[in-house]
Amino acid sequence: MSYSLITFLVFFVAMTVSTLVYPAVLRYAKQHNIVDNPNARKLQRVPVPVLGGVVVYTGILAGSLVLFLFMKELLLLWGLLGMTVMLIIGIVDDKKNLSTSLRFIVEILMVGGFIAMTGVYLDDFHGLWGIDRLTPWVGIGLSIFAGVGVINAVNLIDGVDGYSSGYIMLACSCFALTFHSVWSPTMVCMAVIVVGSLLPFFMHNVFGLRSKMFIGDGGTLMLGMLMVMFLFFAISSKTNCNQLEDRNMGLAALCIAVFSIPVFDTLRVMLMRILRGKSPFRPDKTHLHHLYIDMGFSHLGAALSILIVNFTIVCLWLTSWLLGASVNLQTHIVLALGVLATFVFYKVMKAQQNSGPLDEDGYPQGTELWHRFCHLGEMSHREKARVWRLLRWLMDSRFISHFFVSLFHRK
């Protein structure tokens, strides 16, 4: 079977399985009260089932098993093992609120175990700042630090509908194109499988009302582990991506661009908490998506706005590479854009919110710039549009899953 057909097949299998199991997982979560309850920090007003990660996992597992029939690579098995453990830990955390230290220990063990089993990690800077190959201890230590950071960054962006799943689909698309350019079909298919598994969940999460489900810590930790696998594969000297160094491509710059908003926003939030004398892991409402909600954006509007910014950073990095920028310059551009899109933008917009003329109670009403963004936020509310209502009906009526069932019955 050709590479293109295998890619389509695993995408279709992952998407179909994810679509078919969604109603059963949703029903199970409701029956067993596995829900995310609203509180002062969270944005939902009613309890929402929180087993979406199981749906996505099932789709990824099905697609991966089909892929393994054609491409028997052990990397797939180790990736799936790490993903499974992180899903279980996340589900337990959703139900019992595990301690931060225990979660960190598991994350370190999973990242370290993946390195030990595959030998793939951040062992080469590819000429960035004049650094090439790293010693094993430095590379492994840096890889564990970066891996745990990525897992938690992905976990912490799960705050508005469609953001975490939309971001992972964007990141996987970027990595799929990268892997395709160096002929790594297994990794391309793996990235495509993740997109196929997430697509049904994304539609229910954004447009569903009765069928809405959150991905939960199980889902975000699992997907974070997959992102670590893609990160290591993109930069390691032991993979095909090493060929891109000969094309003057900044592999570190590429990965920083893909992870720019989640990583820089997480760094900003944790730094601000530390400066206020609080634990960096204490939840609050200071993430970038909370700022967009404050400006009146809908959940989908906030998610799409942030994803567009992240995609723009990737495009600007790509432009710098195509224009012949050095590896160092590519990295510096991406770092500057990441800081501007998170640290600077958040600080400026909060200042705009707390400035301007005072109301009758003496509170600032915000500047003109703030109100312009608020106007954009109002425009993002499309819940009454016909297309939105149609998509909501499709998700809540389970029309699509029934269609797939009837399709297979006909066969």
Salt bridges, closest charged atoms under 4 A:
ASP36 OD1 - LYS42 NZ 2.41
ASP93 OD2 - ARG103 NH1 2.65
ASP123 OD2 - ARG133 NH2 3.81
ASP123 OD2 - LYS238 NZ 3.05
ASP124 OD2 - HIS126 ND1 3.93
ASP161 OD2 - LYS212 NZ 2.74
ASP161 OD2 - HIS299 ND1 3.56
ASP217 OD2 - ARG103 NH1 3.74
GLU245 OE1 - HIS126 ND1 2.93
ASP265 OD1 - ARG268 NH2 2.72
ASP265 OD2 - HIS287 ND1 3.42
ASP284 OD2 - ARG273 NE 2.87
ASP294 OD2 - LYS350 NZ 3.34
GLU368 OE2 - ARG372 NH2 2.81
GLU383 OE2 - HIS381 ND1 3.73
